[in-house]
Amino acid sequence: MTFNATLDSIKTYEAGRPIELVVREFGIAEDAVVKLASNENPLGASPKAIEAIIKNACNAHLYPDDSMYALKNALSKHFNIPVHSLIIGAGSDQIIEFCIHAKANTQSKVLMAGTTFAMYEIYAKMVGAEAVRTPSRTHNLQEFLEAYNTHKPDIIFLCIPNNPLGDCLDSKEVFDFLKQIDSNCLVVIDGAYQEFAKAKDSNKAICPKTLIETFSNVIYLGTFSKAYGLGGMRVGYGIANAEIIQALAKLRPPFNITTPSLAAAIAALDDKEHINASTQNNLEQMPLFERFAIEKGFKYTPSYTNFITYYFESPLDSTQIADCLLQKGMIIRNLASYGLNAIRITIGTEKQNTQFFTLFNTYLNKK
Ligand SMILES: *Cc1c(COP(=O)(O)O)cnc(C)c1O
């Protein structure tokens, strides 16, 4: 069978490996496996969100409220923005897809950082658009501006902070940059890790309200998968002016979010204690990973997220490191598919992190 030729240029997204796989392949007990690979919340979901999921299980036979009124209302209050400025996706991933489909075609260019979230390019290629990357791996807005002027992209993706490297632009420089972009170019600000950046440095905090009041061509994306601990529930949101939201709404499949997921997101948003504990654990544990890198002589990017990326030099090899740790039940993310000799480690609980340091230390001493 032949498929769309665009598929030939697409590499299948390599998701973080699941715990079940390690149990199956290496015979390690499920509770002994540590997963620090997908930037999930190591404290788990908010207990209030879990309660909401269970409570809504009895409505499993009913379609969810397609207007998603309750969640939109909660987000509208949370961000102090109108309800008509919101769209909900099955993860913010789905909204990235809507943005591409709304703006890009086979003639389009989509601009992004040298190393950034893989899904931007995958979705761009699905519609036959060309992904253009800045020369630097991390975000450099001067380079973005030059590439913008040269390539006239239809969409720009700014990942603030950036996955998988952890770098983060200042809010002020982002606003200055946006002033120089034509109002017909859609700028997507992916704020998947904004909660962590904000907790570390207020200069990094992007205010969606100010953003959409200042710029008509910008959409801010948030997710419940990371700081809010609901990766398994698949809920994300987009905030933009009504014109953009109405365009994206045409692309949204009906009932794209389940009832338990909607209820969980509302409860998680409301649980300030859990979100604070999550960002606090991250702030406390991150320096241990920096210290470990310094001791071992690894380069790392100072991170504004809930993960850290270590870069290696030969003979150390990220694929070998990831495989060896995997066999010991420690799942981390190898960044070889990004063309890097590097690994990305999600900041876990103190106990998980200690296990990582011990296992990695043993590996390094054997080398
Ligand atoms: C995790 C992540 C997302 C979206 O995750 P969903 O689970 O689909 O909400 C989006 N962008 C970046 C950069 C991410 O790391």
The ligand as a MOL file (V3000), in Angstrom:
LIG
                    3D

  0  0  0     0  0            999 V3000
M  V30 BEGIN CTAB
M  V30 COUNTS 15 15 0 0 0
M  V30 BEGIN ATOM
M  V30 1 C 4.6340 17.6370 27.6410 0
M  V30 2 C 4.6480 18.7580 26.6570 0
M  V30 3 C 3.5220 19.1950 25.9630 0
M  V30 4 C 2.1620 18.6340 26.0040 0
M  V30 5 O 1.8590 17.6170 26.7140 0
M  V30 6 P 0.3450 17.0910 26.7500 0
M  V30 7 O 0.4560 15.9500 27.6540 0
M  V30 8 O -0.0430 16.7730 25.3630 0
M  V30 9 O -0.4510 18.2460 27.2970 0
M  V30 10 C 3.6120 20.2540 25.1150 0
M  V30 11 N 4.7720 20.8720 24.9280 0
M  V30 12 C 5.8720 20.5010 25.5610 0
M  V30 13 C 7.1080 21.2530 25.3130 0
M  V30 14 C 5.8680 19.4230 26.4330 0
M  V30 15 O 6.9920 19.0400 27.0280 0
M  V30 END ATOM
M  V30 BEGIN BOND
M  V30 1 1 1 2
M  V30 2 1 2 3
M  V30 3 2 2 14
M  V30 4 1 3 4
M  V30 5 2 3 10
M  V30 6 1 4 5
M  V30 7 1 5 6
M  V30 8 2 6 7
M  V30 9 1 6 8
M  V30 10 1 6 9
M  V30 11 1 10 11
M  V30 12 2 11 12
M  V30 13 1 12 13
M  V30 14 1 12 14
M  V30 15 1 14 15
M  V30 END BOND
M  V30 END CTAB
M  END
